[in-house]
Structure formats: C-alpha cells, structure tokens
Amino acid sequence: MKKLKNIKSILDMIERNLYTTNATLDYSRITDSIIKFADLVANYNGDSEDIWYLETNYSGASELIVGAYWHYTEWHGGQCSKEYLALSALGQIFDPGMSFPEDDNESYIALNENVQL
C-alpha cells in the first residue's frame, strides 16, 4: 500500500508541474521524476490496474505513461541521453504494439511544450 502511495505522490508532483503555471521543476527534473515514477511502477507488486486507473486532479497515470512514452520516442538525444533513459524506463511498463501517439493526450502535449533538448 505504501508503494502505491509513493507512486501516486510522484504522479501528482509530475502532473502539477506539467499542468500548472506555478511549476517548480524544469523539463530535466520532470524527466528525472518520470524515470523514478516508471521504475516504481515497474517494481510494483500489486495489481497493474491499481496503477492504470490512478487519477489525479489533472489527469491520471495512464495518460502520463502513454503520453510520456510517445513524447520521448520523438524527443531524445540518442542512447546516452536522459530522455532515452526515460523512454527505456517507460518501455518497462508500456508496450505500444502497433499504436501511434494520440495528438490529444494532455501529457504528450505538455511535455512537447516544455521540451528543452
């Protein structure tokens, strides 16, 4: 239960920094937080639906995971970049199969607006 609270706390912090004007984290630190979030989710031993249906005041885990995954596929500086590390971490918990980015995904849009490569 504590792991789920930690995951929700990081999710809230990431989304607060993506969707509000009083953000305290820059793009690099948001990326660090997404890596930590993905690692926590990958190591979560509970039901995966606990994660996919986590909601926040802004959006939710499923929107962040999918949007961030697609963002980092398009915006990374190669295999040695932090953004590629984020993509790899997200790849542990999301397999897009034959799908494509959703242009209306709020996390995808917010990350694209904040990109600083």
N, C-alpha and C positions, 0 to 999 in steps of 0.2 A: 504494500500500500504506500510505503514511503517513497519507493521508486516512482510510482505514478504521480505522486505529489511533486517530486522533483522535475519530472518531465513536464507537467502542467505549468509549473513555475517558470521554467525556461521558455516554454511556448508563449506564455503571457508576456514575458520580457521581450522576446523577439518581435512579436506582433505589435506590442506597444511602441517599439522603436521603428517599425515599418509603417505603421498607420497613423501616427500622431505627429503633430508639429513640434512637440517638446521632446524629441528623441535625445537620448544621452549617449547612444552608441553610433559610431560611424559604420560605414559599409564593412570595413575589415573586421570590426568587433562583432557585427551581426553575423558575418560569415563564421567567425570562431564559435559563436553561440549556436549556429545551425549545425556545425560539426559536433559539438557537445550534445545537442539535442538528438541528432541522428544516432550517435554512439549509445546514448542512454536507451533510446527506443530499441536499437538492435540487441541490447543486452537485457531487455525487459522480459521477465519470465512469465508474465501473466497472459491473459487473452489479448490477442492483437486488436480485437475490436475495442478494447479499453482505450487504445491509442487513437485509432482511426476516427472514433466518434468523440474525441476530446474537443470541447468547444471553449472559446474564449469570448471576451467582449467584442472582439474584432472579427474573427473568422474561426479557424479551427486547425487541428493537426493535419487532417487530410489535405486541406487546401495548401498549407505551408509545405508539406512534404512534396506534393506533386509540383507546385509552382516553383519551389526552390530547385528541385531536380532539373526541370526544364530550363530554368534560368542559368544554372551552372553548366549545362551542356553547351549553351551558346556563349557564355561569358567566363572563360577561364584562360589562364595564361600558359597552358601547357601542363605536362605531368608533374612539374615541380612546383606548381602554384598552389596557394591556399584554396583557391576556388576549385581546383581539380580534386583536392583532398575533400572538400565539401561534397562534390559530386560523387566521389567514391563512398563516402560515409552514407549519403542518401541512397546510393545503389544497394547498400546492405538491407534497406527496408522498403525499397520501392523498385519494382521491375516493370517498366512501361510497356513491355511487349511491343506490339505494333502501333501503339498510340502516338499521338502528337501533342505538342504543347496546346493548352487551352488559352487562347488570347484574352479571355475574360477572367482568368484566375487572378485574384487580387494580390496574392503573394508574388506571383510571376511579374505582374505589373510593377508592384512596389520595389522589388529587387532590381528590375531593369531601370527604374528611375533613379536608383541610388548607386548604380554600378560605378566603380572607380578603378578600373584596370589601368 
